[in-house]
Amino acid sequence: MILVTGATGNIGTELIKQLLSDGARMRVITRDEKKVSHLDPAVERVIGDRHDPSIVRQALQGADKVFLLPALLDKSHDADR
């Protein structure tokens, strides 16, 4: 299982397509399920904020690889943190 954060961006979307074509099992974290509706239905979705430790723990269950592709500036959180 491969977990991808930042799956709604250009790089994340293309990475998921490539990994799926290679036969990988995929999972993403997203705050808004509508934003990942374009992804293959085989991609598992964990709905929630990647800054929430319980969501991250849930998403990591069974994952053996992780790609962290967050936006450069996440407007939902204070940039000074």
N, C-alpha and C positions, 0 to 999 in steps of 0.2 A: 504494500500500500504506500502510495506517495501522497503526501500532503503538500498543497500549494496555497500560500497566502498571496494576495495580489492577483488573484485569478481573473479579475475583471479587466485588467489592463491588457495592453497589446502583447507584451512579452508573456504574461501568464496565460492568456488565451492560446497563443501559438505553442507554448511549451506543453500545455495540456493536450492539444491536438496531436502533437508529435509523440508524446509519451503514450497516449491511447493507441495510436497507430502501431506502436511497438508492443502493444499488449499489456501495458501497465494498468493496475487498478489505481484510481485517482480519488482524492478527497479534497475539498476546498472549504475554507472558512469564508463566510460572507455575512455582512449585516443585512443585506437585502436580497432575498431569493430571486427577485425579478432581474437583478443585475447579472445573474448567472444562468438565466433561462436559455441563453444561446449555446450553452455548453451541452455536450453529449449527455443524454439521460443516465448513462452509466457512471457519470461522475457523482460521487457521494457529496452531499452538502451538509455542512454543519453551520447552522444559522446562529450568528452572534458576533460579538466584538472580539477581535484578536487580542485586545488588551485585557480581556477578562480571563484570569487564570483557569477558571472552571471550563470555559469554552475551549481553551488551548489544550487542556488535559483530555477533554472529550475527543477533540480532533486528532490528537496524537495517538490515541488507542489503536494499536496494531500497525502504526506507520513505521516503516523502516528507512524512509528517506523524507526529507523536508526541503522544499524550495521556498525561501522567504523573499517575496517580491513586492514589498509594500511601496506605496507611492512615496515620493520624496518628501512630501509634506502632507500629512494627514490632518485635514482641517477639523476633524472631530475631537482632537486633543490639543492641549496647549503645547506649542512648539518649544517652549522653554524647559520642558521636563527633561 
